[in-house]
Amino acid sequence: MSVAPGTDGVLVDRYDRVARDLRVSLTDKCNLRCTYCMPAEGLPWLAGPQLLTDEEIVRLVRVAVERLGVTEVRFTGGEPLIRPGLVGIVSAVAALQPRPRVSLTTNGIGLDRLAPALSAAGLDRVNVSLDTLDPGRFERLTRRPRLDAVLAGLAGAKAAGLSPVKINSVLMRGVNEDEAPALLRFALDHDYQLRIIEQMPLDAQHGWDRGTMVTAEEILTSLRTAFDLSPDPAERGAAPAETWLVDGGPARVGVIASVTRPFCGDCDRTRLTADGQVRACLFATEESDLRAALRGGADDDGLARRWRTAMWGKRAGHGIDDPTFLQPTRPMSAIGG
């Protein structure tokens, strides 16, 4: 086990995991209302003064990159494309030295319009959420008739060179669990990479039920009705997705089994919410306030020390299987993916 964090160095925890992947939420707002994320009427959004400014976001990311060893920065939401200063934030982060790899997780609405500017600003790639290819199902799932906009966003990202373009899909029992083969065929036909994700207990309604969740094993069984899958010989490292070669490769499909096959022991992520809170884990119930320190006059060394202390307290695992597990108060839209 490591010694307590000092005044410099990387973001290490008590289990010798080093956080090099930073997820930054730019807003808690979203222009969809996915049933597994939030209610139809939306949520009480963060007030403007609570949100980090563009300059504050860039400063905290700079501290993470220059002083804490972060090498990958992914912008999330809510829906990050609705953040007015997104292109400028991406440009400033891509200009940092050493340059981090910069990516974005989005629902894809408006991505066709913004992709060229984001690519020019230095964005490397995107993950686009897409749970169904059926327009009626899409509207029932998201409460918005915007499937065409998402498909246009995917195409626009590919045309702008934001590759590999990855698709994130969540399967739900009685809703879309039959679509795994169709989603993979769509991804293969368009040269996208599919990642299917087990539904996690991060909904605002706290209605998640493990007993009705579509498991990784069920996902793989469904995919194998149409494709031959073989284990990917490539080293997985800290990647959340377990990948499989499709029909012998080189195409791959990934399954992110956060619940049934947790990968906490290899986690390399740290998270910054839109209101400036550090979260050591997606499922954490504790946060550390960097916004107050930043606005209180802390220098970069002080911010780095606070961040290292926050990560030192990271737990060994998310504990979903523990009877005492408590779902985080914040929903996914307020944490960032």
Secondary structure, 3 states (H helix, E strand, C coil): CCCCCCCCCCEECCCCCEECEEEEECCCCCCCCCCCCCCCCCCCCCCHHHCCCHHHHHHHHHHHHHHHCCCEEEEECCCHHHCCCHHHHHHHHHCCCCCCEEEEEECCCCHHHHHHHHHHHCCCEEEEECCCCCHHHHHHHHCCCCHHHHHHHHHHHHHCCCCCCEEEEECECCCCHHHHHHHHHHHHHHCCEEEEECCCCCCCCCCCCHHHECCHHHHHHHHCCCCCEEECCCCCCCCCCEEEEECCCCCEEEEECCCCCCCHHHCCEEEECCCCEEECCCCCCCCEEHHHHHHCCCCHHHHHHHHHHHHHCCCCCCCCCCCCCCCCCCCHHHHCC
